[in-house]
Amino acid sequence: MKNVRLYQNTPLQIGKKIILDEYGYHHLVKVLRFPQGKNITLFNGDGTNYLARVDKVKKYCEVDIVSSEKNQSESKLNITLAQGVAKGEKMDFLIQKAVELGVNSIVPIMSERCVVKLNGERLAKRHKHWERVIIGASEQSGRSVIPDLAKSISFNEFVNLNINNGLILHHRAELPLIDIEPLSEVVIIIGPEGGFTSAEIDHALKSNCRIVSLGPRILRTETASIAAIANLQMLWGS
């Protein structure tokens, strides 16, 4: 049976017994039919893997933490993805892949050409859903740190924050990403399906962001985010 990794939002330490949360119980017991006495890996976002033995499987699942090991999977490059909110499954997909590729934080940004408009209760519901996508991707990709999901913010508000090392991906940019000096932290800004307007690009330039290119071809928003993060990791990360 493959190694099962579960995120648990609780303090973990060797010798401690814990009851898995509702999601962990459902996935382990109802979906995987995981047997008593076998080991699983737990993590809580502190960068450590905790080996735990499944002790009791009833209407709850109790596990005993038997050992721990620091997880060395994090990149030396700190990446924030500021992503123009895309429709439905596209946003889920690019968040999932961004986590797999090692981003440290994700900022959903609302720009002029965003096809989807979210606010109030609908936005709160999507935010909670994206958090679950991030946790699932962290479990799958072997990470023991949960990337931060910031509150949604407008594009103009975001660039007004005087962010450090802000890079906007655009196919007409004259500066190739590969020509940027090595960085230890970077904010990569990706537009929604319709891209950014000229006014938004100008605003970003006045806020000390740089416009960079991965080539002359027009990429879909989900392709752009994946390609940008992969290139950033190849250039300066791991």
N, C-alpha and C positions, 0 to 999 in steps of 0.2 A: 504493500500500500504506500502511496506517495506521502511525502512529508506534508502534514497539514499545518498551516500557519493561521493563527487567529489573533485579531486585535481585541484586547480587553482594556477598557478605559478604567483601570483601577491599579493601585500600587501592586507590584509583583516582587517577590523575594524568595530566595531558596528556603525551603521548609514550610512555606505557607500554603494552605489549602484555600482554593477559591471556588465559588460557584460561577460557572459560565453565564454570561448574560443571555438574553432571549435569542439574539441573533446567533451567537456562538453555539448555543444548545441546539437550535433548529438545524444549523448547517452540519454540525458534527453528528448529531444523533438521528435526526429525521432524514437528512439528505444523504450523508455519507454512511450511515449505519455503523459508525465507528465503534469498535469493540472495547470493552473494559480491559484495563491492564496495558494498553498500548500507549505510546508517547505521542504528544503533539508539541508544536512550538507556539508559545505565546509571546506577544510583544505589546507594549503600551505607549510607544512613542518616545521612549527614553534612549533609544539607540542600542538596546540590548535584546538578545534572543533568550527566552526562558524555556527550558525543556520541562515539560509537565507530563505526568502520568495520569491517565484517566482512571480514577479510583471508583467512582460511583456513577451509574447511569440509571436514573429513575425518571421521575417527572422533572428532574433537574440533573445537571451533570457537574460533579465535583472532581477537581483535578488537584494533584499535589506537585508543586514546583520542586524539581530535584536538582537542577543545575542552571547556570546562566553563562552566556558568552557575549562579549561585545561584538556587535555587527559592524563589519568593516566595509559595507557596500555603499556608503555615502560618498559623493564626489567632492573633490576639493574646490570645485567651482560652485558658488552660490547663485542659483538662477531663479529669478522671479518671472513668471509668465503673466503678462497683462493681456488678457484675451478678450477681443470683442465678442460679445455673447452671440453664439450661433444657435440655430434652431435645433431643438430636441436632441436626437441621437448624435448629431455632429458634435455638440458640446460635450456630451458624455464620452464620446470616443476620444476627442482630443485631450480631455482631462485625464482619462485613463492612460493614454500613451505618454502624456507629459510626466505623470507620476512614474511610470515605468522607466522613463529616460532620465529621471533624477532631479526634477525641479524641486525647489525648496518651498515655493509659495506660488499661489495662483490668485490673480485678481480679475474677476469678471468686470469688464468695462462696457458701459452703454454708450455707443457712439451714434452719430447721425444716421448712418446707413444700416444699423442693426435691424434685421427683419423682425426679430421677436422683441416684444415690449413687455417687460416684467416690472411689477411693482406690488407693494403691499403683501397680502397673503400668498399670492401666486409666486412672488419672488422668494419669500421665506420658505415655501415648499420646495422650490427648485434648489435653493441653497442647501437645504437638508439632504436632498437627493444627491447633489454633487459631493457632499461630505461622505456619503456612503460609497460613491464611486471611487473617491480618493482612498478610503480605507480598503476597499476590495482590491484596488490596484497595488496598494502597498503590501497587502497579504500575498498577492500573486507574484510580485516582482522580487520578493525577498528583502524588502526594506523594513527597518525597525524604527524609522522616523516617519511621522505622518506630516506630509506637506501642509502648510497653512493655507486655508481658504479664506481670503479677505471678503469683507462685505462688498457688494457691487457698488460701483462708483462711475460717474460720468467720465468720459474721456478728458474733457477740459479740466475737471477737478483733479483727475489723476496726474496729468502733466504739470499742473500748478503746484504739486507737492515737492517740486525741485528734486526729483529722483536722481540718483547717481547712476551714471552709465546706462542711460536709457537708449535703447536701439529700436527703431521702427523698421520693420521689414517692408520693402517696397520694390517692385520689379523695375522701376525706372530710376532707382537710386544709382548714383555714379560711384559710390563707395562700396566695394565688395566687403562682405563680412570678414573674409580672410585677411583683409588689410588692417583691421582694427588691432591696436596694440593689445597684448595679453592682459586679461582682467581676472580678478579673483571673485568679483561679483558683478552681475549684469541683470538688467531688466529688459527683456525682449517683449516688444509690443506688437501684437498681431491684430489686424483688422477683422471685422465680421465678414459675412458673405459679400457684401458690396464694397468692402475696403474702406479706407478713410477718405474723407473729402479733402480738397486742396486747402481749405481753411483750417482743418484739423492738423494737417501736416505742417502748415505754416506756424500754427500755435505751438506745436511740439518743438519745432526748430527754435522758436524764440525762448523756449523753456529748457534749452541746452540738450535736447535729445538729438541723436544723430540718425539719419536715414541710411539704411544699409540694404544691400541686395544679395540674394543667393543666385542671381542669374536673370536673364531677360524674360523668362517665361512667367506667366501669371499662374500662381498656385491657389488652389482652394484653401480656405481658411484652416481646415484641419490638416491639410498637407503642409502648409506653411509653418504651423506651430511645431509639428513633428520634425520637419527638416531643419528648422532653425535650432531647436534644442539639441538635436543629434550633432549638428555642426559645431555648436558651442562646446559640447562635451568633448568632441574630437579635438578641437583646437586648444582648449584650456582646462578641461576637466578630466573625466575618466569614463 
